[in-house]
Amino acid sequence: MPEDTLDRTPVHALLADGTTVRIRTVTPADHDRLQGLYEEMCPDNLRFRFFSLSPNSARLAADRACAPAHPGYRALLAETRGQVVGVAEYDTGGAGDEAEMSIAVCDGRHHRGVGTLLVEHLVSAARAEGVTTFTADALSENREVLRLFADLGLRTARRFEGAEVRLTIRLDADDAYLTAVEARGRAADVTSLTPLLRPGAVAVAGAGRKPGSVGRAVLHHLKAGGYTGRLFAVTPNVSHVLDVPSYPSVGALPATPDLVVVAVPAAAVPATAEECGKAGARALLVVTAGLDAGQARALLAACRAHGMRLVGPNCLGVSNTEPGLRLDATFAARHPRPGTAGVAVQSGGVGIALLDGLSRLGIGVSSFASLGDKYDVSGNDMLQWWESDGRTELALLHLESFGSPRAFSRTARRVTRRIPVLTVDAGRTEAGRRAAASHTAAAATRAMTRQALFTQAGITATRSVGELMETAALLHSQPLPAGTRVAIVSNAGGAGVLAADACAEAGLAVPPLPPEVIDDLLAVLPEGAAAGNPVDTTAAVGEDGLADCLDRLTRHPGVDAVLVALLPTAVAAATGDDLVRALTRGPGHRAKPVAAIRLDQDLPVRLLPADGGGTVPSYAEPQAAARALAHAARRAAWLARPVGTVPDLDGIDAAGAQEVAERFLAAHEDGGWLDPRTCARLLSCYGIPQLPWAWAETEDEAVLAAQRLRGPDGRVVLKAHWPGLLHKSEQRAVHLDLQGDAQVRAAFRDFGTRFAGLLTGVVVQPLAARGTELFAGVVQDEVFGPLVLFGLGGTATEVLGDLPQSRIRSTGGTPIARLAPLTDHDVHDLITAPRCAPLLFGARGGAPADLEGLEQLLLRLSRMAADLPQLAEVDFNPVLAAPAGVSVLDARVRLVPRRPHDPYLRRLR
């Protein structure tokens, strides 16, 4: 890739000890500092770096790194608080895809991950330039650098040559490498969050003299909540606030605070942040709202310069109910109840609702973060904290934006295999997205894209806070169902009918019970009961009979879950039976989920305490119980599937595809839609099958092409082309069923007449055989990266409503989508989508389509999207799927200038 297209923007990243470094490209102005880095090294480190102790080595190394930029060479440095702490470089020496690399870390900074982080960034930069292999030389006694390369996660070969070791490192970004990078990032992230969520000392800047201020409320909460660390107020001219010692500035505190809560006016926030950084604080919680763009930049710059993690601004606060800490740095009305649910929200109001709801249910909270405008700490950070805190068993998220969604997706896929991760799908509509952007400066994220993220990551996505709480109650209290088959039990027939409707609407099955089970149930139920499913126990059922009925149903292999709809009756009151107690009697031996529906219940959901411990969820509405159970069934199905893998593909020419893209963009600096010949060359680099075709610019060329391409039926198709033509059917730029040379000539002349001054040529193709018309495409999302779309094909020309910036044609119904790169499971989900599956698998006695060929098409399309950041849109419509094979009948591709972006590279936002 040309040198000037590389992203050279400085970034900040976390070291293993949780501190922050700045990584950037070396410039000529760094010469003296780089020379000083080497000159200040101890003799052993100098010898390890240069294999000798030459007095000129430091100057020559600085000369090379600070020389004018040239292709094939890159040098990166790491600095903290203005001090250069490490440098890494590579040089291809004109070798193209292989580069010699070296690394150096200053004395006193070893074992903190400086070298590893620099190498990760160097690998990413080299890969963007087409470098596939690093080579490096090291002394065999330099165990530290040998361990660094061994632990990277990249395939590394060693060759010993006397006292030296020759290392060859392949730069493939496979899953093993990404997993290793994630593990390092997770450890650093959790360490960096410790001052925020487990601070030994907290100061509140802006505690205020008068009641009613936000800062004073946070200080009161910290004190009243029993925070066990040292607590200070920062308020000028006051010795104490709420009996907490107060000081005029952060710098005047008698001890360095780990966490400072900033509740000063917006104009004072940047200066306060700078003061906190100089005083050595490690984390800021900025509850202040209303920062303008300049104040926001200054706040974040201070945090980055001094290595402080930041929550907010414009947030409710954070809390951690861990025993022995009891941190509640919020201004919520009540303290959260200690428990097992981790909560991260962007909306303070939603946070209050979740804290209150979890406390009321008895689930409680392990830790809570109101992220506000989310300048730094994100949902991804909190997921990693909960993964490692040893207390969290349930994660609840309310996120209006995603800073690094592909990194979030990888984290969530890992975390959600251990604990359920639930979210409210906020911003599903255009109005909701506008509100999110106004509320937290969130970048608009479209519903289709978010749904793909949630589905692939195994996240349970609900549509409201109420539904979130309903689902959390069931997942907290009950085992997961093995499937979707539900038995309904009711002491009132009408309630059973409502429950059955709710289950069907939620996608659950209510199958008839087999005769032997019916007989078994009727043996313990009152006379007149019916056991067909729903099971109508009649109002005469007693506590023992109902409990026996539930036990028998949960033992039946054809039942995955039981819903019990109960209404209070005079019969039960007269006999002293407590039907609710039948649900909660020894549920520990019930290995399947049981939930209650009580239409007279005053709250939407409760957790009923059970004998011997545990709880049973009780819902006021059948729909709520059914929705929660459906979410649990989907989670069980997701967990039951093996982790998906991205299959290896043969016949891929990624370098050739990159060359096609670069040549096109060199001639079209603003990008655009590829012409048919360039499009075909790009598709051939990925082995994507196209229906045979030929390009013709004259009438005679069209006739010759038609003669060559005619199939058994002798018919061909002519498609007009000119730059900017998108919807051929809409423009009537297609002629079908052309037989004989005369019809071909007539069609060509028609195009020439109607499109005079526009037409640049025609595409000639044989008339396609019969098959299922499908659509496959790609949209490049600015935040999420490439999204692969799949659905039924067609000739409708309306634009997809959920993707207004895309010109991809509608496909007879909104397609489904998955984020690239696609795994084998993702491809299976696309192909087996309800709208497509019956046609592809041979509905009504028809032969099934070539499913393996269709899988290959989607995987190759995904690979192309992942390889080429310049790929803005792809539109294959139609794709013909027939028993004999799969081919693209019409393809359109749009490229735009775009720099490569490594979504998994460790860096702070």
N, C-alpha and C positions, 0 to 999 in steps of 0.2 A: 504494500500500500504506500502511496506517496508520503514522504515525510511530513508534509504540512497538513495532512488529514488526521494525524494522531491527536488524541485528546491529551493536552498537556496541562489541564487545570489541576492545581494542587488539591490534594484530598487529605483528610484526617482519618486516622484509623487507630484502633485500640491495640496496645501491646498486651502481653500475657499478664502483666501485673495490673491491668486496668487503666494505666495511664495512656495519654494520647500523644501521638506523633503526627507530624505533617510530612507528607510524602510529595515530592515534586521533582520535575526535571531539573538537572543541573544547568546553571547558566554561567557565562564567563565571569560574572560578578562574584561567584562562589570560590574563585581560585584560592584566595588566601585562607579561607576557612577550611577548604578541603586539604590544602597543604598542612595546615595546622592539625587537622584530624590525624593525619599520618605521623607528623612529627611528634605528637604527644603520646603515641603508642609506646608501650613497653617493648623492649628488644624482642621478646618471644612473639608478640603479636605482629611486629614488623616482619620478622622472619617467616612466620606463617603466611603473611600476605604476599611478600615479595621474594621469598626463598633466599634472601640475603639481607645484609644490613648496609647496603650502599647509601651514602649520604644524599645521593641524587634521586632516590626512589620516590620520596614524597613529592618533590617538585614535578618530576616527570608524570606521576600519576595524576596530579592536579592539572597539569598541562593537557593531558589527553582528555580528561573528563570535561574540561572547560573550553575545549577547542570549538570552533564554529560547527554547528549541526551538519551532519552529513548522513546520507542514507546508509542504513545497516548498523548504525551505532546509536545506543541509548544509555544514558546514565541517570540514575535516580538517587536522590538523597533523602534521608530522614532527619528531621530536626524537631527539637522541642525547646520551647522558650528561647528561640534564637540560636540554639547550639546544634551544630551538625553532629549527629550521633551514629550515622552509618551511611554508606554509599554502596550501590551495586550498579554494574554496567555490563553490557554485552556488545559484541562487535562481530558482525558476519564476515568482515574482511573480504567482502565481495563474493562469499560462498553461497549466498542466496538463502537457503532454508536452514543453515547450521551456523551457530554463533558461539564464540568463546565468551564465557562470562566470569566475573569475579565479584567478590563481596568483601567489605571491611566494616567492622563495628568498633566504635571507640572504646577505650578502656573504661571500665566501670558500668558499661551498659550491656554486658553479656548476660545470657540466661533470662532475658526479658522478651525475647521474640522479635528484636529489631531486625536481625538478619533474615529470619523466616518471612516476615512481613514484606521486606524489600524484595526478596526473591519472588514472592507471590505476585507483586505488582510488576516486576520485571518480566515474569512469565506471561502475564496478561498483555503487556505492551509488545513483547516479541511475537506472541501468537497473532496479534492484530496486524503485524507486518509480514506475516507468512513464515516466520521462523518456526521450525518444527522440533529442533534439537538444540540443547545447550551442551557444551563441553566445558569442563573445568579441571584444573590441576590443583592438587593439594598435597601437602606433606603427609605421609602416612601417620605421623604422630599428632596431627591436628585433628584430634578426635571430635572436637566441637563442630567443625564445619562438615566433617564426614557424617556426624549424626544429623545435622541440619538437613542435608540432602537425602539421607535415608528416611527421615520422617516426613518429608514433603507430601508424600502420596503419589508422586510421579514415578514412572518406571525409570530406574537408575541402574546403570551397569558400571562396575569398577574394573579397572585394569591396573595392576601394580607394576610399577617400573622402578625397581630399586627403592629409594626412599620416598618416591612420589607415587601418587595415585591419580590415574586418569579417569574422570567421571564423565559418563555420557547420559544425559537426562532427556527423555522424550517429553514433549510439552503437551501431550494429549490431555484434554480436559474431560477425562472420563469420570464416572461416578465415584471411583475410589479417591481421586484427587479432590473432587468437590466435597466428599464426606470428610476427608482430612482437614480441608480448609474450614468446613463447618465446625468441626470439633474444636479447632483452635479458636475460631471466632466465638463459639459458645462459652468457652472457658474465660476468654478475655472479657466478654460482655457481662457475664455474671459477676466477675470480680469488679468491674467498673460500676455495677449497680449497687454494690454493697454499701458505699457511703450514702446512697440515696435511700435504700430500703432497710438497712441495718446500721444507722448512724450511731456513733458513740456520743456525739454532741450535736445539738441543733440550735441554730439561732434564727429568730424571726426578725427580719429587717422591715420596719414599718408597722410595729405592733400597735402604735397609736396610743394617745392618751384618753380618748373618748370611747365609750361603749358604742358598738355598732360598726366599727371598722372591720374589714376582712382580716387584716393582720392580727388584730386583737382576738378575733374569733378563733383563728388558727392557734394562737398562743394558748387561749383558754382550753381548746380541745386537747392540745398536747399535755397540758398540766392536769386537766381533769381526767384524761384518759389513762394517767398513770405512767407516762413515758419514763423509763428507768435511766436514761442517759442524762448528760448535763444539758441544761436548758437555759438559753439566754434570750433577752430581748435587745433589740438595737433601736433605741429611740433617744434622740438628743435631749439633754436637760432633765432627764428623769432617772432616778436611781432604781426604781422598781416599777414593773407593770404586772398587775395581777400577782403580786408577791414574787415575781421572777426578776432576778437581777438584770438591770438594763444598762447599756453602755452607749456612748455617743456614736460609735462606728464599729464596723466589723473588725477593723484593725486594732481596736482598743480592747477586744475581748481577751479575757485571761487564758483562754484555751482556743486552739484552732477548731472551728466547727467542721464536721464532715458535711453537714447539710445546712444550707441557708434557705429559709423561706423568704422570698422577696415579695413584699406587699406594698411597695412604695408606688407613688404615681408613675405613669408611663414614662414621662420625661426623665425621671431619675433612675429608671431601670438599668440603662447601659452603664452609668457610672457606678451604681451599686454592684453590678456584676463584676466590673473591673476591680473594684475594691475587694470583693470576695475572693477573686482569683489571686490577687497579690497577697492576701492573708493566708492562702493555702487551702481554702475550702475545696472539696472534691465534687460537690453536687449542688445544683440550684433547683429550687422549686418556685417558679414564678407564677403566682396566682393573678398578677396584674393583667388587665385586659386593655385593649385599645392602643397597642403599640403601632406607630406608623412604620413605613418600610425602612427608613433610616434607623430607627430605634431597634427594629427587629434585627437588622444586619449587625449593628453594634453589639447587641446582646449575644448573638451567636458567635461573633468574632471573639468576644471576651471569653466565652466558654471554651472555644477551641484553643485559643492562645494559652489558657491556663489549665487545660485538660479537665474541665468540669463537665460532668453529665448534667443535662438540663431536662426538666419536665415542664411543659407549658410553652409559652405563657397562656393566659386566659384559661385557667383550669381550677378545679375544685380542690386538688391536693392529692396526697398519697397517704396510705396507712399500711401497717403491718401488724397483725394481731399476734405475732409470734410470742410465746410465753417468755418472760424475762426481758421483753422489749416494749411492747404495747405502744407502738408509734401510731398516733392518729393526727397527722398534719393536714387536716381538712377543715372546711367550715360547714360540713354537713350538720343537720340538726341533731343527729344522734350518733353515738359511737357504733361501729359495726360489731356484730357478735363474732367472736373468734370461731373459725370453722375451716372448711376445706375448699372453698371456691375462690379462685383467683379472678379478679375483675379488672379489665382495662377498658376505658371509655374515652371518647373525645368530648362528649356532651356531659357537663356537670349535672344537669337535670336528670339525664338517664342514669348517671352514676348514683345519685341519691335514691332513685327508684329501685335500682338493683341492690344497693346496700340494705335498704329497708326491707325489700322483699326476701332476700336471702336470710336476713336476721329473723324475720317473722317465721319463715319456714323452718328455721332451726338448722339450715345448712351452714350458715355463717360464712365468713370471709377469711382467707389466709392472708392475702395482700391485695391492695387496691391502688390503681393509678388512674387519675383523671389526666389525660394526655393533652387536652386543650388543642392549641394550634400545632402541637407536635413538631416543634423545631428539631428535636433530637430523639429522646426516648420514645419508642414506638411500640406497637403491639407485638412486633417481632422480638424486641428486647424482653417484654414481659413474658411471652411464651417460654423463652429460654430460662428466665428466672424461675418460673413455676415448674419447669421440667426438672430443675435441680434442687428445689428448696426442701424436698422431702415431706411437704405438708399438703400441697395442692392436689386435689383429686378431680377437679372440674374447672375448666377455664371458660369464662364468659367475656365476650368482646363486643364492643359497639364502636366500629371504626367507620368514619366517613371518608377516609382517604387511605391510600397505601403508598408509602414512600419507595419501597423496594419489593414489589409484589412477588417476583420470582424467588427471591431469597426468603420472603415470608412463606411462600408455598412450600419450599423445601423444609423449612422449620416446622410448619404446621403438619406436614405429612409425617414427620418423625414424632412430634409431640402427641398428635391425636391417636397414635397407636398405643399410647400409654394412658392418656386421660382424654375424656371427651372435650372437644373444643366447640363451643357454641357461639353464634353471632347473630345479631340482628342485621338483616340485609337492608341497610339504610340507603336511601337515595335510589330507589327502584324506578322512579319516574323523573321526567325532565324537571318538574317542579321541585322534587326532592333533591335533585342534584344541584339546582340553583341555590336552594336553601343551605345545603351543606357547604357550598363554596362561600356563601355569605357568612355562615356561622363560624367555620374553622379554617377558612382559606383553603378548603380541600380541593384538590384537582378532581374534576368530574370523572367518575368511573362508571362506565355503562353497565347496565344490568347483565347483558349477555357475558361480558368479560368477568364480572364478579362471580356469576354463577359457575363459570368454568373453573375459576380459582377454587371456590368452595368445594365443588364436586371432586376435583382432582386431589385436593388436599385432605379430603375426608372431614371437612368442617360441617357441622350441623347448622344450617342457615335457616333462621326463623324470620317471620315477617313483622313481628311486633315484640315489644318488651314483655307483654303478657304471655305470648307464646314461648318466649325464651324462658321465662320463669316456670311455665307449665312443663316444658321439656326437661329443664334442669331438675325439677322435683322428681320426675320419673327416673332419669339417669342416675341421680344420687341414691335413690332408695331401692331400685329394683334391678334384677339381672337383665341382661339383654335378651330379647326373644330370638329364637333360632330362625324364625321366618315371619310371615305376615298373616298366619292363620289365627283368628281370634274367636274365642268362645265368649258369648255374651250371656250373662245371668241376670235376671231381674225379678223382683217381687211384684212388678206391675208391668203388664204387657206393653202398654204404650211407651214406657221408658225404654224397654228393650228394642222397640221399633226405631226410636230416635237414635239409639246407640248403633244399631245396625246401619242406618243411613249414614251416620257420621263415619263409621269405619270404611264403608264403601267409597265415600267421597274422599277419604284420606289415602286411598290406595291399598287398604287392608282387605283381606278375604274373610268372609263369615261363612265357612263351608258347613253343609249339613253334617250332623254327627252320625256315625255308623250305628246300626241297630243295637249292637252289643253295648255300646256306650250309653245309648238312650235307656236301655233296660237297667244298666248299672245305676244311672242317675235316678230313675223313677223309683228304684228300690229304697232310696233314702229321702225322697221328696214327698210332700203331702199329696193326697188324692186330688186329682184334677190338674196336676202339674203337666206341663208339656216340655219335652227335652229335644226339640228339633234343632235349635240354635237360631235365634236366641232361646235360652232355657227360661221358661216362665215357671217360677217356683210357686206362684200364687201368693197372696197375702198371708196365707196360713203357715208359711215356712217358719221354722224356729231357728234359733242360733246354731244348734248342733247340726240340724239338717243342712243348713246353708254351708257351714264349715266343711261338712263331709262332702257336699257337692263340689266345692272348690277344690278340695284335695283330690278327688277323683278326676276332675277335668285337667288339673295341672299334671297328673300322672299320664294322661292319654298322649301317645306319641303324635297324634294328628292335631294337637292344639299347641300353639306357640305362646299364647298369652290369654289372659282372662280379664274381661271388663265386667264389673258388677254394678248394675244400676239399681239403687235402693231408694225407696220412699218410706217415710215413717207411716206406720199404720196403727190403728187402734188395736188390731189383733196382737201385734207384737207387744204393745204397751200393756195389754191385759195379761199376757202370759209372762211378762217380765223379761222377754228375750231382747237382747241387744244385738241386732243384726250387724251393726258395724264391728262389734267385737268378733264376729265370725271371720271377718277379713283379717283381723290383727292377731288372731290366736296362733302363735307359733309359726309365723310365715317363714322362719329360717329353713324349714324342710321343703318349702316350695321352690323348686329350681327354675320356675318360669315367672315372668312378671304378672302381677295382679294389681289392678287399679280400680278405684271406686268412682262411681258417678252418683252424686247426691244433688238432685235438682233443687233441694231446699237449702243448700249450703250458702252461707253469707259471703264467703270469699271465693275468688275464682279457683284457687288451689290451696290445699292444706296437705300437711304430712301427718298422718295419724300414727301415734306411737304404738308399737307392737309389743306383744309379750316377749320377754327375753331379748329386747333390743331390736333395733331396726325400725323402719317406718313403712307405711303404705300411702301412696298418693291418692288424694280424693279431689275430684273435680266437680265444679258446679254445672258444667256444660258437657254433653257428650262429645261435641266437636273438639274441645280442648283435650280430653282424654285420648281421643283417636289420633289427633295430630301428634301428641307427645309419643304415643306408641309407634306411629309411623316413622318418626324421626329415629327412635330407638332401633327399629327394624332395619332402617337404612344404614345406621352405624354398624350394626352387627354384620350386615352384608359386606360393607366396606372392609371391616376388619378380617372377614373370612377370606378375602382375596389375597393372594400373594402380592408382594410389592411389585409393581410394574417395572419393566425394563425397556430401554430404548434399543430396539434391535439394530444390529450391524447390517449395513446395506452394501451390496457389491455394485460395481459400475458407477461409483460416484466420482465426479471430477470437480471437486470444490474449487480448485485453483482455476480451472477453465471457466467456471461460472463467475468467479470474481473478476476475471479478465473481461468477460462479456459485459458485466455491469460497469466496470471502470471505463471501458471504451464507449459505451452508450452515454455515460454521464459526462465524459470528456467532450462529447459532441452536443450534449443537451445539459447545460450547467444547472438548469432548474429541474431537471428530471422530466419524466413523462411516460406515456404508454409506449411499449415496445412495438415495433413493426413486426409483421408475421415471421419474417426470416430471423430476426434477432430473438424473438420469443422462442422459436423452435430450437435455436442453438442453445439457449438457456435451459430449456426443458430437457434437451438431449444430454446435458451434463449430469442430470439426475435420473436418466433412464425413464422419464415419464412418457408413457406411450401416447402418441397422437395418431388420429386417423390419417392415412396417407394424403398428401396434398402437394400442390405445386403453385408457384407464383407466376402470374402472367401479367405483362404490361401492355400487350397488344391482343387484338382479336385473334390473330393467327396463333400466337403463343397459347391462348386459352383453348383453342381447338386442339392443338397438339397435346396439351396437357390432359384434356378430357379424353382423348383417344387412348392415352397411356394409362389413365386411372380408372376408366370405366370398369365397374364390377360385372358380375354375371347378368344383372338385369339391364346393363348398358346405360344406367342413369347417373348423372353427376349433379353437383351443386356448385353454384358460383356465388362467392361472397365479395362484395365490394370492400375496398379499403382506402382510407386516407387518414392522415394524422389527425387524431382527435375523435375519430368515429368510435363510439362506444356501444350503442344499442342498435345493432344491425336490423333487427326485426322492426323496431320502432321507425327506422328510417326507410324501411322496405328496401334494404340493401342486400337481400338474399334471394336467389332464384333456386328453387328446388325442382327435382324430377325432370331434369333436362335430358332429352334423348336426341341423339344425332347431332351432327355438326351445326345444322341450321339453327337449332334451338340455342346452342351455346353461343353462336354468333349474335343471335337476336338479343340474348340476355346481356352480352357484353355491350352491345350498342345501346341498350336501354340504360345501363349504368352510365355510359359515356354521355348520354343526352341529359339525364336527370342530375348527374353529379359533375357536370362540366366545370372545370376549374378546381375541382376537389380531388377527383379520382386519381390515385397513384398506381393502382393495379388491382388485380382480383386474386382471390384464393380459389383454386379449383380442387374439389374433393369428390370422391365417389359417394353416392348416396349411402348413408349408414344403414346397416342391418337393423333388425328389430332388437329391442332391449329396453332396460329401464333407464330413463333419463334422470341423471343425478346432478347435483351441484357440489363442487368442492372449491374452496377458496381460502385466501389468507387476508387478514387485515392487520396492519401493524399498529398496535395501540401504543400511544406515546408513553404510557406509564407501564403497561403490562408486557410490552413486547409483542411478538407475533401470535396471532390467534387464528387457529385453523377452523374453518366453517365447513359443515357438511349437511346436505339435505336433499330433498327432491328437486329435480331440475325443472326447467320450464322456460317459456318465452315471455313471461310477464316482465314488464320493464320498470315497475315501481321500485324505488330505492328502499333498502331495508330500513325500517323505521328506527331500529335501535342503533344504527350506525350511520348517522347523517353525513359524515365526512366521506363515506365510502360510496363508490359508484357501482358496487357489486349488485348485480341484478337479483331480484327476489326469486325465490325458488318454490313457489307454490306453498308457502308457509315458512315461518321463520326457521332457519336451520339451527342446529345445535353446534356448540363450539367447545374447543379445548385449547389450552395454552400449549404452544410448542416449547420444547420438542415432545412429540407424542410418544407415549409408551405403548406397549402391546395392549394393555388394558384400555387405554384411551381410544385406540382404534376400534377395539371390540365394542366399546360403548357407542361410538359414532355409528357403526354399521348396524348395530342392533337397536337403534332408536326406533320407537314405535311407528313413526310415519314411514320409515324406509324398510324395516325388516320384512314385513309380509311380501313385498315385491321382490326383494333380493333373495329370499329363502324359498321362493317357488310357490306363491299363493295360487290357489285354485288350480292346482295340478300342473302349473307351469314349471319349467326347468329352473333350478336356482342359478343365480348369476355367479360369475367367477369371483368368489369372495376373496381368495388369496390374491388375485390380481388387484382387487379393490383395496385390500389392506396395504399392498405394496405402493399403490398410487398415493394413499394418504400418508404413509411413512415417508415417501420420497418428497412429497409436497412439504411436509413438516421439516425435513432435513434442509430443504432449500430455504425455507423461511428462517430457520435457525442459523444457517451459514451466512446469509446475506442481510446485513442490517439495512441495506439500501432498498430492500423489497418492501414497498408500501402496500401494494394490493396485488392479489392474484384472483382471477375469476375464470374457473373452468366450468363452462355452462353451455351445452350439457356435457356431462361425462356419460358415455354409454356403457352400461354394465350388462353384458350378455353372457350366456353360458360359455361361449368360446373365448371370452376375454374382455378386457376393459380398455377403453381408449377415450382420449379427450377429443371432442369434436370441435370445440371452439375455445381458444385460450386467449386471455388478455392479462398482461403483466405491466404494472407501473413501478418504476424505480424513481427514487429521489435521493439527493445527496444526503448521506447520513453517516456519522462516524460510528465505528464499532463501539459497543458498550458491553462490558462484562458484568452481567447482573449479579454474579456471585463473588466478585472481588470484595475483599474486606475493606470497608470504608464507612465512616460516619456520614450521615446525610448532610 
